[in-house]
Amino acid sequence: MGPVDCHCHLAAPEFQEAKVLALVVVAEHSGEFERIIQLSERYPGFVFSCLGVHPIQRIPSGCERSVTLKDLDEALPLMELHKDCLLAIGEVGLDFTPRFASTDEQKEEQRQVLIKQIQLAKQLHLPLNVHSRSAGRPTINLLKEQGTERVLLHAFDGKPSVAMEGVKAGYFFSIPPSIIRSEQKQKLVKQLPLDSICLETDSPALGPEKQVRNEPKNIFIAAEYIAKIKGVSLEDVIDVTTQNALKLFPKLKNFLQK
């Protein structure tokens, strides 16, 4: 059994990812939903869809801004339409990077957008694929306050001590190939139990080389580095992280057995 890429952004028309078991593809806004659904239909049993509204939105001019409730209102009907083929709700979360969310009003609107998507995930009995840049503690605290149980915190950039609060809540953390150049990710993996770790690439971002397009095949780079830090075999890392992904995404197991 190969590894599961638990968080990636893909628009490529073809996939030739040798030995990767499954790709969990996330959305950032409603404009991506149809393409992601089409990919999952074209590659059944390999590409799995997550639909959600990201805390940072790109506008037509190419600039980025903090999410609004209007962005979510536009997306919710499409999420409802495709609910039966979703693996999770995502990519959702909080992003308090100062250049995007500098006011209390922006941060509060992000929280409200996230709360509504947490409620939707509960209604649909789906896990959450979560972004938490510059907002690790607020994100984990909000998820816990809302009673969220099945969570993947992708590319977590907070302190290991904050991450351990998520571990106590039963949340999983996915690690990208950029771990080989990130001291923060290396410290995080040292602290996290392997039973709480999943693999991701976040393709096309967070690759082993800065500003070079990342691809799902680079998931093995993340796995190898985790094995080095943990002092275990690559095979053990792939086995445990894949089992973690199947626990987090129960529908994944059903799809793969078809």
C-alpha angles and dihedrals in degrees: 000000000000131000125281118230097218097189129026140138112223133178098154113125094221135040125205100163103154116214096359107130100204143350119220103203119200133200130219100193141004092265089071097048100089093048092051092049090049091052092051090050092048093049105032114184091021109054116048125190132234118179123194146125116261120222090241119055129197114222125210092265089062094250121126129228141172116280122261132205087248089063089055094045089057092051102043097077090054092047089052091047093055098034096117094061098044123114093191145340110263167204091013134135145088130308115186096174101150096234090057104032111025100145134065089236092058092047092048092050089051088052092051092049089051094046091053091051091047087054091049091050090052092050091051094039091237132140124241127245101207138202117199109169112169086350107077098134096039090049096049091044092051093047090052093045089054092050094243112172110176110054138153113199103201123209091348110204100188133098120292089239089059091046090055088063086061091048089054088054091053097253125150128226122210119211123210130208089259086081087092089068100029120087089187093057091046091053089046093054091048089060101037118086112239088239088067097048129096130175128245140161102199084212128228089025133051097038127159090265122050115248092005117119111260123219134196092250087069088071086094090062090059091046093050093050092048089051090052093050094045095043094234134116124277088239091057092051092050093046096048096042091048091051088048090053090051090051092049095045106036092175089060090067091051092051094047092052093057 
